[in-house]
Amino acid sequence: MTEDGRGSVGHGAVPADRTQGIRLRRLRLAASERSYDIDFRGPDGTARALSVIAGAFGTGKTTVLEFIDYCLGASDHPRHPEVMPRVRSAALEVDLSGATHVIERTVGEPSTWATVRSGRLDEQGEVAKRRSLRPAAHPGSLSSLLLSYCKLEGIPLRDEPDPAGSPADPLSFRELMWLCLLLGDRLDGDLLFEREPDRHLTLRQVVDVVFDVHDDRPLRLGRQIRELEERAAAARMAYTAAQELVEEQSLGDTALLDRALEGAVAEQAAIDAALADLDARTVATRASPLTCATGTDRRSRRRRRLSWRSATARPSYGGCCRCACSTRTTSRS
């Protein structure tokens, strides 16, 4: 870094029509006594397409890249002795599809969230909003925000070489950074994660996504096949449970159940007719001036017995969805 806290960088020009995606503008490391800025802007204040960080060994080139990565969602930041006692936060000013934003994270104990606001570092701007780091697929995460500006949100990546039998998880910004940031430990025979088959498979798909040759149709078909298999398994379980219930209740076959239903309907009809006849006789007796109290009481008791038989017989067929008698109701005064 220079004496005024600014890094030494070389730049190239940004094409006027290349605004989609993320472009670095400034990195600021805020310390208790001062701030340290790395400026990636051109003379006109716009973000450049290419920046080269140059300097002698041990001057902080990798540290700058790691702090940029930390602001973009990495789990940890550089922990050099000259950094930890001084730096309190790291803020990255970026253009997200042409709109300037500031992403900031605290330094010390790695945070699980970042704050994002529109505007520039030296401006007040709007109120910063928290963006969680995990789960990356959550709509409110930092990963989802950054991918949305890259037009890469919601792209499924399979977990196994076989697309049809593989569950799919959406692309995360951290997986995209595997391609964008290659640190020294990756250059030692593990550039493409050759030692880690799962990450190697994911990185291959990230490359396909970036170069627009990723085909997620096999993943969609595989997901549809799994959903249909799950629905079929649930239907088989329901059918088996219904069969077991019928066998446990000893309900018999359909013909036997139909005969039992017909008998219950006939019994109910006979009871209804007897009740109607009894009601008519009761009304006629009450209208006669020579009413016998004993006969009236006897008919009342008989009516109660018939009503009880009617209530007992009705559940035998009242819930049958195959017979019109299921909707029958009987009302007697």
BALOBA-1460 file (C-alpha; in Angstrom, 3 decimals):
// residues 333
<rec num="1" residu="m" x="0.000" y="0.000" z="0.000"/>
<rec num="2" residu="t" x="1.044" y="3.600" z="-0.487"/>
<rec num="3" residu="e" x="1.600" y="6.069" z="2.313"/>
<rec num="4" residu="d" x="-1.945" y="7.419" z="2.016"/>
<rec num="5" residu="g" x="-3.382" y="3.948" z="2.533"/>
<rec num="6" residu="r" x="-4.181" y="3.262" z="-1.116"/>
<rec num="7" residu="g" x="-2.973" y="0.140" z="-2.929"/>
<rec num="8" residu="s" x="-0.916" y="0.192" z="-6.081"/>
<rec num="9" residu="v" x="-3.072" y="-1.189" z="-8.888"/>
<rec num="10" residu="g" x="-3.006" y="-1.209" z="-12.682"/>
<rec num="11" residu="h" x="-6.249" y="-1.033" z="-14.623"/>
<rec num="12" residu="g" x="-7.947" y="-1.557" z="-17.968"/>
<rec num="13" residu="a" x="-10.978" y="0.191" z="-19.401"/>
<rec num="14" residu="v" x="-14.548" y="-1.051" z="-18.868"/>
<rec num="15" residu="p" x="-16.709" y="-1.510" z="-21.996"/>
<rec num="16" residu="a" x="-19.723" y="0.780" z="-21.893"/>
<rec num="17" residu="d" x="-22.225" y="-2.046" z="-22.470"/>
<rec num="18" residu="r" x="-20.839" y="-4.504" z="-19.902"/>
<rec num="19" residu="t" x="-22.899" y="-3.546" z="-16.837"/>
<rec num="20" residu="q" x="-24.463" y="-6.875" z="-15.841"/>
<rec num="21" residu="g" x="-22.857" y="-8.659" z="-12.889"/>
<rec num="22" residu="i" x="-20.529" y="-7.443" z="-10.142"/>
<rec num="23" residu="r" x="-17.681" y="-4.944" z="-10.524"/>
<rec num="24" residu="l" x="-15.330" y="-3.853" z="-7.771"/>
<rec num="25" residu="r" x="-15.013" y="-0.165" z="-6.975"/>
<rec num="26" residu="r" x="-13.311" y="0.146" z="-3.577"/>
<rec num="27" residu="l" x="-12.302" y="-1.930" z="-0.571"/>
<rec num="28" residu="r" x="-12.113" y="-0.172" z="2.782"/>
<rec num="29" residu="l" x="-10.628" y="-1.674" z="5.940"/>
<rec num="30" residu="a" x="-11.805" y="0.445" z="8.852"/>
<rec num="31" residu="a" x="-9.428" y="0.653" z="11.832"/>
<rec num="32" residu="s" x="-9.737" y="2.518" z="15.096"/>
<rec num="33" residu="e" x="-7.351" y="5.327" z="14.093"/>
<rec num="34" residu="r" x="-7.782" y="5.391" z="10.276"/>
<rec num="35" residu="s" x="-9.127" y="3.594" z="7.236"/>
<rec num="36" residu="y" x="-7.208" y="1.811" z="4.491"/>
<rec num="37" residu="d" x="-8.636" y="2.034" z="0.953"/>
<rec num="38" residu="i" x="-7.893" y="0.025" z="-2.172"/>
<rec num="39" residu="d" x="-9.311" y="1.868" z="-5.171"/>
<rec num="40" residu="f" x="-10.327" y="-0.020" z="-8.312"/>
<rec num="41" residu="r" x="-11.954" y="2.947" z="-10.076"/>
<rec num="42" residu="g" x="-10.782" y="4.755" z="-13.155"/>
<rec num="43" residu="p" x="-10.076" y="8.492" z="-13.461"/>
<rec num="44" residu="d" x="-13.762" y="9.142" z="-14.184"/>
<rec num="45" residu="g" x="-14.849" y="7.337" z="-11.013"/>
<rec num="46" residu="t" x="-16.334" y="4.298" z="-12.766"/>
<rec num="47" residu="a" x="-15.430" y="0.669" z="-12.096"/>
<rec num="48" residu="r" x="-12.789" y="-0.841" z="-14.362"/>
<rec num="49" residu="a" x="-13.008" y="-4.167" z="-16.139"/>
<rec num="50" residu="l" x="-9.498" y="-5.272" z="-15.156"/>
<rec num="51" residu="s" x="-7.323" y="-4.471" z="-12.149"/>
<rec num="52" residu="v" x="-3.851" y="-5.841" z="-11.432"/>
<rec num="53" residu="i" x="-2.596" y="-5.758" z="-7.838"/>
<rec num="54" residu="a" x="1.196" y="-5.645" z="-7.893"/>
<rec num="55" residu="g" x="3.774" y="-5.489" z="-5.139"/>
<rec num="56" residu="a" x="6.685" y="-7.209" z="-3.442"/>
<rec num="57" residu="f" x="6.352" y="-10.408" z="-1.445"/>
<rec num="58" residu="g" x="4.519" y="-9.900" z="1.854"/>
<rec num="59" residu="t" x="2.958" y="-6.532" z="0.992"/>
<rec num="60" residu="g" x="-0.649" y="-7.725" z="1.314"/>
<rec num="61" residu="k" x="-1.745" y="-8.664" z="-2.218"/>
<rec num="62" residu="t" x="-3.415" y="-11.916" z="-1.127"/>
<rec num="63" residu="t" x="-4.835" y="-10.195" z="1.938"/>
<rec num="64" residu="v" x="-6.699" y="-7.743" z="-0.307"/>
<rec num="65" residu="l" x="-8.213" y="-10.610" z="-2.311"/>
<rec num="66" residu="e" x="-9.199" y="-12.490" z="0.843"/>
<rec num="67" residu="f" x="-10.943" y="-9.444" z="2.315"/>
<rec num="68" residu="i" x="-12.841" y="-8.967" z="-0.950"/>
<rec num="69" residu="d" x="-13.863" y="-12.621" z="-0.736"/>
<rec num="70" residu="y" x="-14.876" y="-12.137" z="2.902"/>
<rec num="71" residu="c" x="-17.178" y="-9.233" z="1.989"/>
<rec num="72" residu="l" x="-18.729" y="-11.455" z="-0.687"/>
<rec num="73" residu="g" x="-19.623" y="-14.144" z="1.842"/>
<rec num="74" residu="a" x="-16.495" y="-16.173" z="2.722"/>
<rec num="75" residu="s" x="-16.634" y="-17.807" z="6.148"/>
<rec num="76" residu="d" x="-13.426" y="-16.199" z="7.472"/>
<rec num="77" residu="h" x="-11.028" y="-13.313" z="6.876"/>
<rec num="78" residu="p" x="-7.214" y="-12.917" z="7.034"/>
<rec num="79" residu="r" x="-5.858" y="-13.197" z="10.562"/>
<rec num="80" residu="h" x="-2.405" y="-11.698" z="10.192"/>
<rec num="81" residu="p" x="-0.921" y="-10.115" z="13.348"/>
<rec num="82" residu="e" x="-0.763" y="-6.718" z="11.683"/>
<rec num="83" residu="v" x="-4.464" y="-6.924" z="10.749"/>
<rec num="84" residu="m" x="-6.286" y="-8.319" z="13.760"/>
<rec num="85" residu="p" x="-5.440" y="-5.642" z="16.388"/>
<rec num="86" residu="r" x="-6.361" y="-2.764" z="14.072"/>
<rec num="87" residu="v" x="-9.082" y="-3.580" z="11.553"/>
<rec num="88" residu="r" x="-12.656" y="-3.507" z="12.885"/>
<rec num="89" residu="s" x="-14.671" y="-3.928" z="9.693"/>
<rec num="90" residu="a" x="-14.309" y="-4.505" z="5.958"/>
<rec num="91" residu="a" x="-16.532" y="-2.722" z="3.433"/>
<rec num="92" residu="l" x="-16.665" y="-3.382" z="-0.299"/>
<rec num="93" residu="e" x="-18.096" y="-0.843" z="-2.712"/>
<rec num="94" residu="v" x="-19.358" y="-2.616" z="-5.827"/>
<rec num="95" residu="d" x="-21.488" y="-2.016" z="-8.868"/>
<rec num="96" residu="l" x="-24.297" y="-4.572" z="-9.001"/>
<rec num="97" residu="s" x="-25.537" y="-4.511" z="-12.595"/>
<rec num="98" residu="g" x="-24.612" y="-0.829" z="-12.734"/>
<rec num="99" residu="a" x="-26.107" y="0.190" z="-9.351"/>
<rec num="100" residu="t" x="-23.565" y="1.056" z="-6.648"/>
<rec num="101" residu="h" x="-23.878" y="-0.777" z="-3.311"/>
<rec num="102" residu="v" x="-21.792" y="-1.201" z="-0.177"/>
<rec num="103" residu="i" x="-21.381" y="-4.619" z="1.446"/>
<rec num="104" residu="e" x="-19.919" y="-4.554" z="4.966"/>
<rec num="105" residu="r" x="-18.923" y="-7.186" z="7.532"/>
<rec num="106" residu="t" x="-17.339" y="-6.973" z="10.958"/>
<rec num="107" residu="v" x="-13.803" y="-8.236" z="11.524"/>
<rec num="108" residu="g" x="-12.681" y="-10.223" z="14.538"/>
<rec num="109" residu="e" x="-15.099" y="-13.020" z="15.253"/>
<rec num="110" residu="p" x="-16.390" y="-13.894" z="11.753"/>
<rec num="111" residu="s" x="-19.982" y="-12.727" z="11.379"/>
<rec num="112" residu="t" x="-22.824" y="-14.844" z="10.028"/>
<rec num="113" residu="w" x="-24.369" y="-11.947" z="8.126"/>
<rec num="114" residu="a" x="-23.469" y="-8.885" z="6.057"/>
<rec num="115" residu="t" x="-25.090" y="-5.479" z="5.738"/>
<rec num="116" residu="v" x="-25.943" y="-4.190" z="2.271"/>
<rec num="117" residu="r" x="-27.040" y="-0.697" z="1.283"/>
<rec num="118" residu="s" x="-27.235" y="1.260" z="-1.927"/>
<rec num="119" residu="g" x="-24.878" y="4.192" z="-2.434"/>
<rec num="120" residu="r" x="-21.138" y="4.756" z="-2.037"/>
<rec num="121" residu="l" x="-18.743" y="4.419" z="0.869"/>
<rec num="122" residu="d" x="-18.490" y="8.174" z="1.454"/>
<rec num="123" residu="e" x="-22.254" y="8.690" z="1.238"/>
<rec num="124" residu="q" x="-24.876" y="8.124" z="3.879"/>
<rec num="125" residu="g" x="-27.197" y="6.236" z="1.517"/>
<rec num="126" residu="e" x="-30.242" y="4.242" z="2.592"/>
<rec num="127" residu="v" x="-30.533" y="2.185" z="5.757"/>
<rec num="128" residu="a" x="-28.395" y="-0.947" z="5.494"/>
<rec num="129" residu="k" x="-30.217" y="-4.291" z="5.443"/>
<rec num="130" residu="r" x="-28.918" y="-7.489" z="6.977"/>
<rec num="131" residu="r" x="-28.291" y="-10.408" z="4.647"/>
<rec num="132" residu="s" x="-27.653" y="-13.829" z="6.147"/>
<rec num="133" residu="l" x="-24.857" y="-15.994" z="4.784"/>
<rec num="134" residu="r" x="-26.603" y="-19.332" z="5.342"/>
<rec num="135" residu="p" x="-28.583" y="-21.029" z="4.100"/>
<rec num="136" residu="a" x="-27.289" y="-19.711" z="0.788"/>
<rec num="137" residu="a" x="-30.482" y="-20.678" z="-1.049"/>
<rec num="138" residu="h" x="-32.678" y="-18.507" z="1.210"/>
<rec num="139" residu="p" x="-34.204" y="-15.567" z="-0.712"/>
<rec num="140" residu="g" x="-32.894" y="-13.156" z="1.939"/>
<rec num="141" residu="s" x="-29.290" y="-14.384" z="1.831"/>
<rec num="142" residu="l" x="-26.289" y="-12.479" z="0.495"/>
<rec num="143" residu="s" x="-25.716" y="-15.289" z="-2.008"/>
<rec num="144" residu="s" x="-29.217" y="-14.926" z="-3.490"/>
<rec num="145" residu="l" x="-28.777" y="-11.153" z="-3.803"/>
<rec num="146" residu="l" x="-25.437" y="-11.390" z="-5.616"/>
<rec num="147" residu="l" x="-26.604" y="-14.178" z="-7.929"/>
<rec num="148" residu="s" x="-29.723" y="-12.201" z="-8.841"/>
<rec num="149" residu="y" x="-27.538" y="-9.394" z="-10.196"/>
<rec num="150" residu="c" x="-25.531" y="-11.964" z="-12.155"/>
<rec num="151" residu="k" x="-28.758" y="-13.488" z="-13.555"/>
<rec num="152" residu="l" x="-27.718" y="-16.864" z="-12.113"/>
<rec num="153" residu="e" x="-30.215" y="-17.378" z="-9.291"/>
<rec num="154" residu="g" x="-32.138" y="-20.639" z="-8.971"/>
<rec num="155" residu="i" x="-29.919" y="-22.739" z="-11.252"/>
<rec num="156" residu="p" x="-29.955" y="-26.364" z="-9.994"/>
<rec num="157" residu="l" x="-26.740" y="-28.358" z="-9.643"/>
<rec num="158" residu="r" x="-26.835" y="-32.129" z="-9.233"/>
<rec num="159" residu="d" x="-25.008" y="-33.921" z="-6.425"/>
<rec num="160" residu="e" x="-24.261" y="-37.122" z="-8.340"/>
<rec num="161" residu="p" x="-23.041" y="-37.912" z="-11.876"/>
<rec num="162" residu="d" x="-26.404" y="-39.544" z="-12.736"/>
<rec num="163" residu="p" x="-28.892" y="-36.694" z="-13.364"/>
<rec num="164" residu="a" x="-32.022" y="-38.846" z="-13.041"/>
<rec num="165" residu="g" x="-31.174" y="-40.215" z="-9.603"/>
<rec num="166" residu="s" x="-29.535" y="-37.134" z="-8.151"/>
<rec num="167" residu="p" x="-31.081" y="-34.497" z="-5.867"/>
<rec num="168" residu="a" x="-30.486" y="-30.937" z="-7.038"/>
<rec num="169" residu="d" x="-29.429" y="-27.914" z="-4.973"/>
<rec num="170" residu="p" x="-29.372" y="-24.379" z="-6.389"/>
<rec num="171" residu="l" x="-26.094" y="-22.742" z="-7.302"/>
<rec num="172" residu="s" x="-24.621" y="-20.615" z="-4.489"/>
<rec num="173" residu="f" x="-22.347" y="-17.608" z="-4.863"/>
<rec num="174" residu="r" x="-19.646" y="-19.388" z="-2.859"/>
<rec num="175" residu="e" x="-19.550" y="-22.116" z="-5.512"/>
<rec num="176" residu="l" x="-19.229" y="-19.431" z="-8.173"/>
<rec num="177" residu="m" x="-16.246" y="-17.993" z="-6.259"/>
<rec num="178" residu="w" x="-14.437" y="-21.349" z="-6.597"/>
<rec num="179" residu="l" x="-13.993" y="-20.359" z="-10.230"/>
<rec num="180" residu="c" x="-13.372" y="-16.652" z="-9.625"/>
<rec num="181" residu="l" x="-10.767" y="-16.858" z="-6.848"/>
<rec num="182" residu="l" x="-7.831" y="-19.274" z="-7.161"/>
<rec num="183" residu="l" x="-5.517" y="-19.001" z="-4.158"/>
<rec num="184" residu="g" x="-2.091" y="-20.621" z="-3.839"/>
<rec num="185" residu="d" x="-3.230" y="-23.826" z="-2.132"/>
<rec num="186" residu="r" x="-5.430" y="-24.630" z="-5.171"/>
<rec num="187" residu="l" x="-2.407" y="-24.483" z="-7.498"/>
<rec num="188" residu="d" x="-0.697" y="-27.371" z="-5.727"/>
<rec num="189" residu="g" x="-2.316" y="-30.190" z="-7.695"/>
<rec num="190" residu="d" x="-5.902" y="-29.380" z="-6.646"/>
<rec num="191" residu="l" x="-6.876" y="-26.668" z="-9.110"/>
<rec num="192" residu="l" x="-10.169" y="-28.344" z="-10.042"/>
<rec num="193" residu="f" x="-10.670" y="-30.097" z="-6.678"/>
<rec num="194" residu="e" x="-9.354" y="-33.350" z="-8.125"/>
<rec num="195" residu="r" x="-8.954" y="-34.722" z="-4.595"/>
<rec num="196" residu="e" x="-12.606" y="-34.007" z="-3.719"/>
<rec num="197" residu="p" x="-15.002" y="-35.717" z="-6.147"/>
<rec num="198" residu="d" x="-18.146" y="-33.933" z="-4.926"/>
<rec num="199" residu="r" x="-16.653" y="-30.448" z="-5.228"/>
<rec num="200" residu="h" x="-15.033" y="-31.419" z="-8.541"/>
<rec num="201" residu="l" x="-18.463" y="-32.345" z="-9.953"/>
<rec num="202" residu="t" x="-19.961" y="-29.079" z="-8.703"/>
<rec num="203" residu="l" x="-17.108" y="-27.002" z="-10.145"/>
<rec num="204" residu="r" x="-17.551" y="-28.630" z="-13.547"/>
<rec num="205" residu="q" x="-21.207" y="-27.592" z="-13.495"/>
<rec num="206" residu="v" x="-20.272" y="-24.048" z="-12.413"/>
<rec num="207" residu="v" x="-18.015" y="-23.797" z="-15.464"/>
<rec num="208" residu="d" x="-20.925" y="-24.943" z="-17.655"/>
<rec num="209" residu="v" x="-23.177" y="-22.311" z="-16.063"/>
<rec num="210" residu="v" x="-20.671" y="-19.487" z="-16.561"/>
<rec num="211" residu="f" x="-20.136" y="-20.402" z="-20.222"/>
<rec num="212" residu="d" x="-23.891" y="-20.897" z="-20.724"/>
<rec num="213" residu="v" x="-23.756" y="-24.578" z="-21.670"/>
<rec num="214" residu="h" x="-25.455" y="-25.889" z="-18.506"/>
<rec num="215" residu="d" x="-28.482" y="-28.098" z="-19.241"/>
<rec num="216" residu="d" x="-30.782" y="-28.690" z="-16.279"/>
<rec num="217" residu="r" x="-33.471" y="-30.627" z="-18.193"/>
<rec num="218" residu="p" x="-32.227" y="-34.029" z="-16.931"/>
<rec num="219" residu="l" x="-32.412" y="-32.639" z="-13.391"/>
<rec num="220" residu="r" x="-35.998" y="-31.490" z="-13.869"/>
<rec num="221" residu="l" x="-36.983" y="-34.866" z="-15.324"/>
<rec num="222" residu="g" x="-35.250" y="-36.674" z="-12.480"/>
<rec num="223" residu="r" x="-37.086" y="-34.513" z="-9.926"/>
<rec num="224" residu="q" x="-40.434" y="-35.243" z="-11.614"/>
<rec num="225" residu="i" x="-39.686" y="-38.983" z="-11.612"/>
<rec num="226" residu="r" x="-38.899" y="-38.914" z="-7.891"/>
<rec num="227" residu="e" x="-42.104" y="-36.984" z="-7.128"/>
<rec num="228" residu="l" x="-44.205" y="-39.508" z="-9.096"/>
<rec num="229" residu="e" x="-42.495" y="-42.400" z="-7.338"/>
<rec num="230" residu="e" x="-43.245" y="-40.833" z="-3.951"/>
<rec num="231" residu="r" x="-46.907" y="-40.334" z="-4.882"/>
<rec num="232" residu="a" x="-47.181" y="-43.927" z="-6.113"/>
<rec num="233" residu="a" x="-45.611" y="-45.229" z="-2.888"/>
<rec num="234" residu="a" x="-48.076" y="-43.174" z="-0.809"/>
<rec num="235" residu="a" x="-51.020" y="-44.539" z="-2.835"/>
<rec num="236" residu="r" x="-49.804" y="-48.114" z="-2.352"/>
<rec num="237" residu="m" x="-49.541" y="-47.556" z="1.400"/>
<rec num="238" residu="a" x="-53.085" y="-46.123" z="1.544"/>
<rec num="239" residu="y" x="-54.475" y="-49.076" z="-0.441"/>
<rec num="240" residu="t" x="-52.713" y="-51.582" z="1.822"/>
<rec num="241" residu="a" x="-54.049" y="-49.832" z="4.933"/>
<rec num="242" residu="a" x="-57.622" y="-49.904" z="3.554"/>
<rec num="243" residu="q" x="-57.316" y="-53.608" z="2.767"/>
<rec num="244" residu="e" x="-56.082" y="-54.370" z="6.278"/>
<rec num="245" residu="l" x="-58.979" y="-52.366" z="7.787"/>
<rec num="246" residu="v" x="-61.573" y="-54.313" z="5.784"/>
<rec num="247" residu="e" x="-60.014" y="-57.635" z="6.806"/>
<rec num="248" residu="e" x="-59.794" y="-56.656" z="10.497"/>
<rec num="249" residu="q" x="-63.436" y="-55.526" z="10.610"/>
<rec num="250" residu="s" x="-64.635" y="-58.725" z="8.840"/>
<rec num="251" residu="l" x="-66.957" y="-56.661" z="6.699"/>
<rec num="252" residu="g" x="-67.164" y="-59.267" z="3.956"/>
<rec num="253" residu="d" x="-67.274" y="-58.694" z="0.221"/>
<rec num="254" residu="t" x="-69.239" y="-56.020" z="-1.649"/>
<rec num="255" residu="a" x="-72.255" y="-58.242" z="-2.352"/>
<rec num="256" residu="l" x="-72.608" y="-59.086" z="1.336"/>
<rec num="257" residu="l" x="-72.387" y="-55.428" z="2.317"/>
<rec num="258" residu="d" x="-75.028" y="-54.530" z="-0.303"/>
<rec num="259" residu="r" x="-77.435" y="-57.153" z="1.081"/>
<rec num="260" residu="a" x="-76.892" y="-55.870" z="4.619"/>
<rec num="261" residu="l" x="-77.595" y="-52.342" z="3.399"/>
<rec num="262" residu="e" x="-80.819" y="-53.393" z="1.676"/>
<rec num="263" residu="g" x="-81.988" y="-55.109" z="4.865"/>
<rec num="264" residu="a" x="-81.265" y="-52.019" z="6.937"/>
<rec num="265" residu="v" x="-83.126" y="-49.813" z="4.443"/>
<rec num="266" residu="a" x="-86.171" y="-52.150" z="4.546"/>
<rec num="267" residu="e" x="-86.149" y="-52.210" z="8.339"/>
<rec num="268" residu="q" x="-85.928" y="-48.421" z="8.461"/>
<rec num="269" residu="a" x="-88.847" y="-48.086" z="6.025"/>
<rec num="270" residu="a" x="-90.986" y="-50.438" z="8.132"/>
<rec num="271" residu="i" x="-90.174" y="-48.488" z="11.296"/>
<rec num="272" residu="d" x="-91.007" y="-45.178" z="9.561"/>
<rec num="273" residu="a" x="-94.358" y="-46.583" z="8.387"/>
<rec num="274" residu="a" x="-95.181" y="-47.867" z="11.888"/>
<rec num="275" residu="l" x="-94.300" y="-44.471" z="13.369"/>
<rec num="276" residu="a" x="-96.490" y="-42.676" z="10.826"/>
<rec num="277" residu="d" x="-99.416" y="-45.005" z="11.575"/>
<rec num="278" residu="l" x="-98.912" y="-44.597" z="15.323"/>
<rec num="279" residu="d" x="-98.773" y="-40.811" z="15.023"/>
<rec num="280" residu="a" x="-102.005" y="-40.786" z="13.007"/>
<rec num="281" residu="r" x="-103.768" y="-42.946" z="15.558"/>
<rec num="282" residu="t" x="-102.450" y="-40.767" z="18.411"/>
<rec num="283" residu="v" x="-103.731" y="-37.577" z="16.762"/>
<rec num="284" residu="a" x="-107.136" y="-39.206" z="16.129"/>
<rec num="285" residu="t" x="-107.390" y="-40.404" z="19.719"/>
<rec num="286" residu="r" x="-106.506" y="-36.987" z="21.148"/>
<rec num="287" residu="a" x="-109.249" y="-35.431" z="18.982"/>
<rec num="288" residu="s" x="-111.885" y="-37.856" z="20.330"/>
<rec num="289" residu="p" x="-113.828" y="-36.750" z="23.452"/>
<rec num="290" residu="l" x="-113.622" y="-40.321" z="24.808"/>
<rec num="291" residu="t" x="-109.827" y="-40.500" z="24.984"/>
<rec num="292" residu="c" x="-108.436" y="-43.318" z="27.074"/>
<rec num="293" residu="a" x="-105.367" y="-42.305" z="29.052"/>
<rec num="294" residu="t" x="-104.140" y="-45.880" z="29.282"/>
<rec num="295" residu="g" x="-104.270" y="-46.370" z="25.486"/>
<rec num="296" residu="t" x="-102.474" y="-43.082" z="24.896"/>
<rec num="297" residu="d" x="-99.710" y="-44.009" z="27.298"/>
<rec num="298" residu="r" x="-99.352" y="-47.403" z="25.618"/>
<rec num="299" residu="r" x="-98.989" y="-45.815" z="22.176"/>
<rec num="300" residu="s" x="-96.462" y="-43.312" z="23.558"/>
<rec num="301" residu="r" x="-94.330" y="-46.135" z="24.940"/>
<rec num="302" residu="r" x="-94.557" y="-47.990" z="21.655"/>
<rec num="303" residu="r" x="-93.526" y="-44.854" z="19.768"/>
<rec num="304" residu="r" x="-90.455" y="-44.437" z="21.996"/>
<rec num="305" residu="r" x="-89.461" y="-48.058" z="21.267"/>
<rec num="306" residu="l" x="-89.876" y="-47.532" z="17.522"/>
<rec num="307" residu="s" x="-87.912" y="-44.282" z="17.669"/>
<rec num="308" residu="w" x="-85.068" y="-46.080" z="19.481"/>
<rec num="309" residu="r" x="-85.051" y="-48.856" z="16.813"/>
<rec num="310" residu="s" x="-84.993" y="-46.190" z="14.087"/>
<rec num="311" residu="a" x="-82.019" y="-44.441" z="15.692"/>
<rec num="312" residu="t" x="-80.232" y="-47.786" z="16.084"/>
<rec num="313" residu="a" x="-80.811" y="-48.896" z="12.480"/>
<rec num="314" residu="r" x="-79.947" y="-45.572" z="10.825"/>
<rec num="315" residu="p" x="-76.117" y="-45.728" z="11.330"/>
<rec num="316" residu="s" x="-76.098" y="-49.055" z="9.491"/>
<rec num="317" residu="y" x="-76.560" y="-47.244" z="6.196"/>
<rec num="318" residu="g" x="-76.618" y="-43.512" z="6.904"/>
<rec num="319" residu="g" x="-73.008" y="-42.967" z="5.780"/>
<rec num="320" residu="c" x="-73.210" y="-45.091" z="2.624"/>
<rec num="321" residu="c" x="-72.171" y="-42.943" z="-0.313"/>
<rec num="322" residu="r" x="-73.507" y="-45.495" z="-2.808"/>
<rec num="323" residu="c" x="-77.167" y="-45.279" z="-1.873"/>
<rec num="324" residu="a" x="-79.621" y="-42.403" z="-2.149"/>
<rec num="325" residu="c" x="-81.005" y="-43.362" z="1.257"/>
<rec num="326" residu="s" x="-77.901" y="-41.846" z="2.867"/>
<rec num="327" residu="t" x="-79.564" y="-38.460" z="2.635"/>
<rec num="328" residu="r" x="-82.897" y="-39.591" z="4.088"/>
<rec num="329" residu="t" x="-84.135" y="-37.851" z="7.171"/>
<rec num="330" residu="t" x="-87.226" y="-38.662" z="9.232"/>
<rec num="331" residu="s" x="-89.043" y="-36.034" z="11.226"/>
<rec num="332" residu="r" x="-91.936" y="-36.812" z="13.529"/>
<rec num="333" residu="s" x="-93.637" y="-34.559" z="15.968"/>
